[in-house]
Amino acid sequence: MEEHELGRSLARRDERTIHLIKVLHKKAGDEFEAGILGGNCGTGRIEKINFDGSIFVTINADRPPPPRLRLRVAIAFVRPIQLRRIFRDLSSMGVSSIDLFGTDLGEKSYKDTKLLGDGGAHAALVEGAVQSRDTIIPPITVYDHLEKWLTERPWEKDRSRLPLLVSMDNVRPEGSLFHMAVTSRPAVIAIGPERGWSDRERDLFEKAGFMRLSMGTRPLRTETACIAASILAMEKTEENI
């Protein structure tokens, strides 16, 4: 077996087995799209279906995963059920990194979510990657508070190019994300809780070099604002090309 070709058995109750046999109706000898988490994409093949319902598959992972978007998304803590959907959708979009932080007006108990420690966040990221035929999931970094995130400035670790810094703000915006000029720069976007930013946090953003931009006048759920802002940022930074 060559280095790029992998083989393994999957149990009958493995969700991958169920999807291949029950959903896709694959049989022995059939091929399917596959990949190695954290590695290459490629093609899989069902070599054998055993009497106990388990299957033996081989994977030829011979091509690189899709390129990452040069888009870092920072989010205030929200309800765990919302957070899981945000992780899934941002992973599906291929963002480079996801940051979480507490805020002045956000619900403090949301920071105690078990999602980040019980495997739920990882499962959501993998689900999003599978949806978009990707094998790379974005790293999640947690900061106790927005001020710590702004002080550490994690986006500066990539010195390739100065990013566009945007905080989404429909209450006291300086402009509109819709009307922002197209740029080839990478982007960092920050999305607050549904109660919005405090005036203290707006001052912090201003001192850190962020533009406060809106997406209209309607208050949006954090998960809606997060995905909408990410899509607009992709378009404005030419990441859709």
TILO-109321 format. One record per residue (C-alpha): residue number from 1; x, y, z; residue in one letter. Coordinates in steps of 0.05 Angstrom, whole numbers. Example, Ala and Ser with C-alpha at 12.3 -4.5 7.8 and 13.67 -1.06 7.14 Angstrom:
BEGIN
+-----+--------+--------+--------+------+
| pos |      x |      y |      z | code |
+-----+--------+--------+--------+------+
|   1 |    246 |    -90 |    156 |    a |
|   2 |    273 |    -21 |    143 |    s |
+-----+--------+--------+--------+------+
END
This chain:
BEGIN
+-----+--------+--------+--------+------+
| pos |      x |      y |      z | code |
+-----+--------+--------+--------+------+
|   1 |      0 |      0 |      0 |    m |
|   2 |     30 |     67 |    -20 |    e |
|   3 |     42 |    123 |     29 |    e |
|   4 |    -18 |    164 |      6 |    h |
|   5 |    -66 |    106 |      9 |    e |
|   6 |    -98 |     87 |     76 |    l |
|   7 |   -142 |     28 |     95 |    g |
|   8 |   -185 |     15 |    156 |    r |
|   9 |   -247 |    -22 |    181 |    s |
|  10 |   -309 |     17 |    202 |    l |
|  11 |   -359 |    -14 |    250 |    a |
|  12 |   -431 |    -26 |    229 |    r |
|  13 |   -456 |     29 |    276 |    r |
|  14 |   -402 |     79 |    255 |    d |
|  15 |   -438 |    140 |    227 |    e |
|  16 |   -393 |    137 |    166 |    r |
|  17 |   -414 |     65 |    152 |    t |
|  18 |   -487 |     84 |    161 |    i |
|  19 |   -481 |    142 |    114 |    h |
|  20 |   -445 |    102 |     60 |    l |
|  21 |   -490 |     41 |     63 |    i |
|  22 |   -558 |     67 |     85 |    k |
|  23 |   -558 |    138 |     56 |    v |
|  24 |   -513 |    133 |     -6 |    l |
|  25 |   -530 |     60 |    -19 |    h |
|  26 |   -458 |     43 |    -34 |    k |
|  27 |   -436 |    -29 |    -46 |    k |
|  28 |   -370 |    -66 |    -45 |    a |
|  29 |   -326 |    -38 |   -101 |    g |
|  30 |   -361 |     30 |   -101 |    d |
|  31 |   -321 |     94 |    -93 |    e |
|  32 |   -338 |    157 |    -54 |    f |
|  33 |   -308 |    225 |    -37 |    e |
|  34 |   -264 |    221 |     25 |    a |
|  35 |   -208 |    255 |     62 |    g |
|  36 |   -163 |    251 |    123 |    i |
|  37 |   -180 |    300 |    178 |    l |
|  38 |   -123 |    349 |    181 |    g |
|  39 |    -93 |    321 |    116 |    g |
|  40 |   -109 |    313 |     43 |    n |
|  41 |   -174 |    301 |      5 |    c |
|  42 |   -184 |    244 |    -43 |    g |
|  43 |   -226 |    183 |    -61 |    t |
|  44 |   -248 |    125 |    -18 |    g |
|  45 |   -268 |     55 |    -39 |    r |
|  46 |   -308 |      2 |     -3 |    i |
|  47 |   -265 |    -60 |     -9 |    e |
|  48 |   -308 |   -107 |     31 |    k |
|  49 |   -373 |   -110 |     70 |    i |
|  50 |   -366 |   -161 |    126 |    n |
|  51 |   -420 |   -208 |    153 |    f |
|  52 |   -426 |   -167 |    217 |    d |
|  53 |   -443 |   -104 |    176 |    g |
|  54 |   -375 |    -72 |    185 |    s |
|  55 |   -338 |    -49 |    123 |    i |
|  56 |   -266 |    -44 |    101 |    f |
|  57 |   -248 |     19 |     62 |    v |
|  58 |   -185 |     46 |     30 |    t |
|  59 |   -173 |    120 |     19 |    i |
|  60 |   -128 |    151 |    -34 |    n |
|  61 |   -116 |    220 |     -6 |    a |
|  62 |    -78 |    251 |    -64 |    d |
|  63 |    -99 |    324 |    -67 |    r |
|  64 |    -94 |    383 |    -19 |    p |
|  65 |   -155 |    410 |     17 |    p |
|  66 |   -189 |    474 |     -7 |    p |
|  67 |   -151 |    538 |     10 |    p |
|  68 |   -170 |    574 |     74 |    r |
|  69 |   -205 |    641 |     72 |    l |
|  70 |   -163 |    698 |     98 |    r |
|  71 |   -219 |    714 |    147 |    l |
|  72 |   -214 |    712 |    223 |    r |
|  73 |   -281 |    714 |    258 |    v |
|  74 |   -288 |    736 |    331 |    a |
|  75 |   -353 |    724 |    367 |    i |
|  76 |   -383 |    743 |    434 |    a |
|  77 |   -406 |    683 |    476 |    f |
|  78 |   -478 |    665 |    459 |    v |
|  79 |   -525 |    607 |    477 |    r |
|  80 |   -489 |    540 |    467 |    p |
|  81 |   -541 |    516 |    416 |    i |
|  82 |   -527 |    579 |    375 |    q |
|  83 |   -453 |    572 |    384 |    l |
|  84 |   -454 |    501 |    357 |    r |
|  85 |   -489 |    524 |    294 |    r |
|  86 |   -440 |    581 |    285 |    i |
|  87 |   -381 |    534 |    291 |    f |
|  88 |   -411 |    487 |    240 |    r |
|  89 |   -427 |    542 |    189 |    d |
|  90 |   -361 |    579 |    196 |    l |
|  91 |   -323 |    514 |    188 |    s |
|  92 |   -363 |    499 |    125 |    s |
|  93 |   -344 |    568 |     98 |    m |
|  94 |   -270 |    555 |    109 |    g |
|  95 |   -252 |    613 |    155 |    v |
|  96 |   -181 |    613 |    180 |    s |
|  97 |   -194 |    622 |    255 |    s |
|  98 |   -250 |    631 |    306 |    i |
|  99 |   -242 |    671 |    370 |    d |
| 100 |   -291 |    675 |    428 |    l |
| 101 |   -294 |    728 |    482 |    f |
| 102 |   -337 |    754 |    538 |    g |
| 103 |   -369 |    822 |    532 |    t |
| 104 |   -399 |    876 |    578 |    d |
| 105 |   -471 |    864 |    558 |    l |
| 106 |   -468 |    790 |    542 |    g |
| 107 |   -497 |    736 |    587 |    e |
| 108 |   -440 |    716 |    634 |    k |
| 109 |   -465 |    645 |    643 |    s |
| 110 |   -454 |    629 |    569 |    y |
| 111 |   -379 |    627 |    582 |    k |
| 112 |   -389 |    566 |    625 |    d |
| 113 |   -413 |    524 |    566 |    t |
| 114 |   -388 |    452 |    564 |    k |
| 115 |   -389 |    454 |    488 |    l |
| 116 |   -315 |    471 |    485 |    l |
| 117 |   -294 |    414 |    530 |    g |
| 118 |   -341 |    356 |    516 |    d |
| 119 |   -325 |    348 |    443 |    g |
| 120 |   -387 |    384 |    418 |    g |
| 121 |   -348 |    442 |    387 |    a |
| 122 |   -301 |    394 |    351 |    h |
| 123 |   -359 |    353 |    325 |    a |
| 124 |   -393 |    416 |    298 |    a |
| 125 |   -329 |    438 |    263 |    l |
| 126 |   -320 |    369 |    232 |    v |
| 127 |   -393 |    369 |    209 |    e |
| 128 |   -382 |    436 |    174 |    g |
| 129 |   -318 |    412 |    141 |    a |
| 130 |   -352 |    348 |    116 |    v |
| 131 |   -409 |    390 |     87 |    q |
| 132 |   -360 |    431 |     45 |    s |
| 133 |   -314 |    371 |     28 |    r |
| 134 |   -257 |    399 |     69 |    d |
| 135 |   -209 |    365 |    116 |    t |
| 136 |   -183 |    424 |    156 |    i |
| 137 |   -222 |    455 |    214 |    i |
| 138 |   -209 |    525 |    241 |    p |
| 139 |   -176 |    531 |    310 |    p |
| 140 |   -219 |    561 |    365 |    i |
| 141 |   -186 |    607 |    416 |    t |
| 142 |   -222 |    632 |    478 |    v |
| 143 |   -209 |    699 |    512 |    y |
| 144 |   -240 |    718 |    578 |    d |
| 145 |   -261 |    786 |    553 |    h |
| 146 |   -260 |    829 |    491 |    l |
| 147 |   -207 |    874 |    522 |    e |
| 148 |   -158 |    816 |    528 |    k |
| 149 |   -170 |    796 |    455 |    w |
| 150 |   -157 |    867 |    432 |    l |
| 151 |    -95 |    872 |    475 |    t |
| 152 |    -65 |    806 |    449 |    e |
| 153 |    -83 |    822 |    377 |    r |
| 154 |    -77 |    749 |    352 |    p |
| 155 |    -86 |    771 |    280 |    w |
| 156 |    -17 |    802 |    282 |    e |
| 157 |     16 |    733 |    285 |    k |
| 158 |      7 |    730 |    210 |    d |
| 159 |     53 |    784 |    184 |    r |
| 160 |     36 |    772 |    111 |    s |
| 161 |     -8 |    834 |    104 |    r |
| 162 |    -43 |    884 |    150 |    l |
| 163 |   -115 |    860 |    156 |    p |
| 164 |   -179 |    899 |    151 |    l |
| 165 |   -207 |    906 |    222 |    l |
| 166 |   -283 |    911 |    228 |    v |
| 167 |   -330 |    909 |    287 |    s |
| 168 |   -403 |    900 |    268 |    m |
| 169 |   -446 |    954 |    300 |    d |
| 170 |   -517 |    972 |    279 |    n |
| 171 |   -526 |   1023 |    336 |    v |
| 172 |   -468 |   1071 |    327 |    r |
| 173 |   -438 |   1054 |    260 |    p |
| 174 |   -387 |   1095 |    222 |    e |
| 175 |   -408 |   1066 |    156 |    g |
| 176 |   -438 |   1005 |    122 |    s |
| 177 |   -406 |    939 |    105 |    l |
| 178 |   -450 |    938 |     43 |    f |
| 179 |   -417 |   1001 |     17 |    h |
| 180 |   -345 |    986 |     36 |    m |
| 181 |   -296 |    986 |    -22 |    a |
| 182 |   -268 |    920 |    -46 |    v |
| 183 |   -198 |    905 |    -21 |    t |
| 184 |   -148 |    848 |    -28 |    s |
| 185 |   -130 |    851 |     46 |    r |
| 186 |   -148 |    796 |     94 |    p |
| 187 |   -202 |    812 |    145 |    a |
| 188 |   -218 |    807 |    219 |    v |
| 189 |   -290 |    816 |    238 |    i |
| 190 |   -318 |    820 |    308 |    a |
| 191 |   -392 |    804 |    323 |    i |
| 192 |   -421 |    822 |    391 |    g |
| 193 |   -478 |    794 |    432 |    p |
| 194 |   -551 |    808 |    415 |    e |
| 195 |   -551 |    865 |    466 |    r |
| 196 |   -494 |    897 |    426 |    g |
| 197 |   -430 |    931 |    448 |    w |
| 198 |   -423 |    977 |    508 |    s |
| 199 |   -397 |   1048 |    497 |    d |
| 200 |   -333 |   1026 |    533 |    r |
| 201 |   -323 |    970 |    482 |    e |
| 202 |   -335 |   1017 |    424 |    r |
| 203 |   -279 |   1061 |    451 |    d |
| 204 |   -234 |   1000 |    456 |    l |
| 205 |   -248 |    981 |    384 |    f |
| 206 |   -233 |   1052 |    361 |    e |
| 207 |   -166 |   1053 |    398 |    k |
| 208 |   -149 |    985 |    368 |    a |
| 209 |   -160 |   1011 |    297 |    g |
| 210 |   -227 |    977 |    282 |    f |
| 211 |   -280 |   1007 |    237 |    m |
| 212 |   -351 |   1002 |    264 |    r |
| 213 |   -396 |    981 |    206 |    l |
| 214 |   -469 |    963 |    202 |    s |
| 215 |   -511 |    914 |    160 |    m |
| 216 |   -574 |    956 |    164 |    g |
| 217 |   -616 |    980 |    222 |    t |
| 218 |   -649 |    914 |    244 |    r |
| 219 |   -623 |    878 |    306 |    p |
| 220 |   -601 |    809 |    285 |    l |
| 221 |   -587 |    744 |    323 |    r |
| 222 |   -513 |    736 |    334 |    t |
| 223 |   -512 |    673 |    291 |    e |
| 224 |   -548 |    709 |    234 |    t |
| 225 |   -502 |    770 |    238 |    a |
| 226 |   -441 |    725 |    242 |    c |
| 227 |   -455 |    687 |    177 |    i |
| 228 |   -481 |    749 |    140 |    a |
| 229 |   -420 |    790 |    159 |    a |
| 230 |   -373 |    734 |    140 |    s |
| 231 |   -404 |    727 |     71 |    i |
| 232 |   -401 |    803 |     60 |    l |
| 233 |   -329 |    804 |     84 |    a |
| 234 |   -312 |    748 |     35 |    m |
| 235 |   -342 |    790 |    -21 |    e |
| 236 |   -308 |    854 |     -1 |    k |
| 237 |   -240 |    822 |      7 |    t |
| 238 |   -245 |    786 |    -60 |    e |
| 239 |   -246 |    719 |    -24 |    e |
| 240 |   -302 |    696 |    -70 |    n |
| 241 |   -253 |    692 |   -129 |    i |
+-----+--------+--------+--------+------+
END
